[in-house]
Amino acid sequence: MSFRTSVSEQYLVRGWNGMRYLVMGSASESNRYLRKTQFLRDRGRSGDSVRIQSSQMIRIDDEVQSSVSSTNPHHLVVMVNGIIGSANDWKYASEQFLKKLPGRVAVHRGLIARYAIGLLYEPPGRVVGLEPANFVTVATPHLGSRGHRQLPFLCGVPLLERSASLAAHFIVGRTGRHLFLTDSDGRKPPLLLQMVNDTDDIKFRSALTSFKRCVTYANADYDHMVGWRTSSIRRQHELPDRGVLLRNERYPHIVYMERREREISSSETSETSDLEEEMIRGLGQVPWERIDVSFSQSNQRFIAHSTIQVKTYWMNSDGADVIAHIIDRFLV
């Protein structure tokens, strides 16, 4: 995700814990920001969710220090790694951003996206005090992993899918309950369901709609971790027919693109589970650009989940055109 910055001064400050922060405002305010606000990772033994507090401070990585201190970038780009990944998963992409948009962006890798922007949203349309611009997701399970074939390596076998929903929390902790929507405590619905609307405390949908662009990049095949429906926020019948998937000479692995305006609520019978349908309808209130990707002709197709983001260049280099597509369509 990216944010436009309009402040006149930016300072790179080392915080109490050795982390570096990009502070936007006057130098005299920097110490006050450091004392009052910071990103906090509050993880208890039970695997509590990340808690983020902030006003106008953004943590950035050491490797972009020189680009920030030597220029006055107009965009802050935040790249978000997956639950079993690390900030290094976006190393190639961040390098390409800095090469293609030199002096115009500062890049940060590692945060939690849709939940974080909800926490950091400030009416009437700011996130952590900045103007939201691009919200781009790559192979992200927006609808969770509970539905049929939403976790593709289970091959759609009902018994395995039911067993996975019962055992996921033993493997990935509380996140497993979130992904399979089994975290309801009877008083509140599952977290992923809460995150498609505004709640009393957190404005999830308002934060999303404050971005000028919301985009999903989804693997149409060979992604064994995240299904096509959940990563593109579609119902089964809304997936493009494979006969219409095209090849683009410049971006050979981009096979389909569509932009859909806000969905009109319908009383039609759902073909999905009630929870999944509710999430689709909620997220459908956001105008998404949907970009479908296929590595079916690539030698790296069996690791498509990593290739789409070029997690490691020597193993996932075929995804370089997807990163180029993201940057070329980036709103600056």
N, C-alpha and C positions, 0 to 999 in steps of 0.2 A: 504494500500500500504506500501511497505517497501523499505528501502534503506540500502546499505552496507556503513559502515563508515570505513575509513582507516587512519584517523588522529590519532596522538599519544596522544593528550590531549583533555579532555572534561571537561567543567566547567558548573556547575549549577549556574545561575546568576539570581538575582531578578531584574526585570526591573522597569522603572519609574512608571508603573501602577500596580505594585504588582504581575504581572505575572512572572512565572519562565520560563527560557529559557535554553535549552541545547546548549551551544556555543562550536563549534568545531574549535579548533585552539589554539594558545598560550594564556596564561592568559593576556598578555599585549595587545592582540587584542580585548578582550571581551568588554571593554568599547566602543571601536570604533564601534563594531558591534551593540551594543545597541543604540548608537547615530544614526548610519546610516540606520539600517534596523530593521523592525519589521513587524509582521502580523497586518494589519489594517482592521478593519471591517467598511467600509464606506457606511453606509446605510442611504440614505436620506428618506424623507417622502414618496417619490414615490416608495420606495423599491428597490433602486439600487443594483446591483450585488456586491458581495464581491470583494474588491480590495486587492491584496496581493503584498507586496514588500518584497524582501528578498535577502540575499547573502548566508550566511552559518549559519543562525540561525533558530532553530526549537523550537517552544513553546512546552512544555510538561506539563503534569498534576501533581498536587501535590502528588497524590497517588503513583507515580512511582519515587519520589525523592530519596528514599532510594536505589532503585535498580540501579539508575543511578550513584549516588555519591559513592556507595560502589564497583562498578564494572566498567569495561570498555567495554560496549556492542558493538557488531559488527553490529547490525542491529537497525535501527530506524523504528518502525512500527506505521503508522498513520491510525487510524480508523475513518471512516466518517459516521456521523449520517444523517438520512433523514431530509426532510424539516420540518416535524412536530415533530421531535424527539429531543433528547439531547445527550450529550456525555455519559450520564449514560446508554444509550441503549447498549453500548458496554462494560459495566462493567464486565459481566461474561467472555466474550471473552478475554478481556485484562488480566484478572486474569489467565486464562488458558494459554495464551502465556507466562506469567512470570513464571508459574509453570513448564511448559514443556520445556521451553528454558531459564532456569535461568542463569543470567549473560551474555546472548547472545543478548538480545533485550532490547530496551527502547520503551515504548508504549505511544503514544499520541492519544487522542480521540477528534475528532471534527475538520473538515476542509471541503473544497469543493474539490472534487477529480479531475475529468477530466479537469475542468476549471483551477483549481489551478496548476496542473502540467504543463499545457500549459503556464501559466504566468511565472512559475519558471524554465522552461526549459532553459538549457544553452548548445548550441552546443559545442562539437559534441557528445552529449549523456549523459548529467548530468542534474539532477534536484536539484535545490538549492545547487549545488556543490557536491552532493552525487551521488553514483552509483545506478541507479534504479534496483530493483530486482523483487519484486512481486507487481502486480496491480490486486487486487481481488475485485470484486463487488458482492453484495448480494441483490437480489430482487431490482435491480436498473432499472428505466425506460429509458434505453439508447435511445430508439426511441421515447420518449415522451409518451403521453397518448391519442393522437389524433386518432389513428387508431381503426378499429373495434375490440371490446373486449380487448382493451389495458387498459381500466379501468373496470375491471371485475364486480364490484358491480352494474354497469349500465345494466348488463345482455345482452349486445349486442343490446339493443333497439335503433334503429337509431335516433329517436326523442330525447331520453335522451342523447345520445352521442353528438348530435349537440348542444343541450342546454347546456351541460357541457362545451363545448369549448367556448361558449359565456359568461358563468357565472363564470368560474374558477378564473378569476382575482379578483372577488369580495370576494372570499373565501381565497385564498392564495397569493393574490397580484400579483406582476410581475412574480413570479414563475409559476402561472397558465398560463400566456401567453406563457412562455417558454415551458411548458409541452405540450400545445396544438398547438404550433408553430404559434401563432397569434401575435408574437412580431415583425414581420418585419415592418420596417418603409419606405419601398419602395426603400431605398438606399442599405440596407444590408439584406441578408436573415435571417430567424429566427436563434436565437443563437445556438440551438441544431444542426442545419444544418451547421453552421459555424464550430462547434466543431468536425466535422468528417474529416476536412482537416487542412492544415496549412494555416494561413492567413498572411497578410503582417506583422501584429503586434504580433500575438501569434501562436506558433508552436504546435497546438493541437495534430496532428497525429504524428509528430516527437517525442513528449514527450511520447506518448503511446508506440510507437515502441521501445523506448529506454529501456523499462522494459524487463527483461529476460522472464517473464511470465505475460500474461494477462489472467484473469480467470473470468468467470461469474458463479455465483450460482443462479439458477432460480427456483422458485416454479412452478411445472408442473400443479398444481391444488390448489384450495381453497385459493389462494391469491386474496383477493377482491380489492386490491389497485393497483397491478402491474401485467399486463398480462404476459404470458409465452413468447410470441414472443419478446416483448420489453425488457424483462430482460435477454433473452438469445441471442439477436441480430440475429434473424432468420426470414425467410419468413415462411408463414403458412405451405407450403409443406415440409419445412426442419425440422419441429418439429418431434421428434421420434414418431413412432406409439406406442400407449399405450400398445400394445401387446408385445413389446420388452423391456419394462421397467422391470428392474431386481431389486432384493433385495440383499443387501450385508449384511452378518451377522455382520460384524464389524461396518458398517455404515448403519443401516437399512433404513434410509430415503434418501440415495443417490441411485437414480434409473437409472441414465444414465450418461455416460461420453464420450466426444468426443474431439478430438483436430483437428482443421482445419487450414491448412496453409492459406496464403494470398489468397484472392479470385481473380480469373481471371475475368477481366471486360467482361461483356456479353451484347449483344444487344437484348437478348430475351425480349419478352413482359412481363411487370411486372404484378404480381398479387396483388401488394400493391399500395397504393397511391404513386404519384411521389415523394413527399417529403420523405416518409418512405423508398422507394427504394433507393433514393440517400443517405440516412443515412446508410442503410445496406451496400451499395457498398463502401462507404467511410470507415466505421468501419471494413469492410471485408478485408481491406488492412493490418489489424493487425492480426497476428496469435493467435486466441483465444482458450483457453481451455473452453469448456462448460460443466458445471456440473448441472444436473437436479435433483431436490429434490421433494419428495412427502410425505405428511403427511396424505394421504388418509385413512390410518388405525389407525391414532392417534386420541385420544380424543381432541387433541389441533388443529385439522385440520382447524377449522373455524377461527383460528387466526394465520394461516400459515405465514402471512407477518411478524409477530413479532416472531413467534416460530423459523423461520429459522436462526435468529441471537441471540436467547435466550435473548430477550429484558428484561424480568423479569423472573428469574429462576423458581420461584414457579408456574408461569403461563405457561412458555414456555420451560420447561426442556427437552422436547422431541427433541429439536434442538441441544442438546449437541453433538450428533454424527456429525452434520454438522460442528460445530466449531472444533471438533477433526480432521475431514477430512481436513479442511483448514490448521490447524497447522501441521499435519503429512505430507502434500504435500508441505509445505512451503520451498522455496529455501533459504538456509542459507549458 
